Amino acid sequence: MDALDPELFFEEFLAKLPSNVYRAKGILKFVNENRRVIFQLSGRRYHFEEDDWREGETPCSQVVVIGKDINIEGLRKRLEACIAKEE
């Protein structure tokens, strides 16, 4: 997935995750950020940590979500809406 807009990720994806999402984790590529962001969510608590991209690793965003009766397509569309727009 292309680079994400961090503001959209927080406001449109993270803040609106349904209560049936128990855990989420991933590696995020934010626009205008040269380092990767490691993301972990448990319940309503989340943590972000910056780290260098590994040698040979292609910068991109990947998220895994764990929960019950999750609307996968809805979450995918919400995450894709966070992709940074070309200026």
Disulfide bonds with the S-S distance in Angstrom:
none
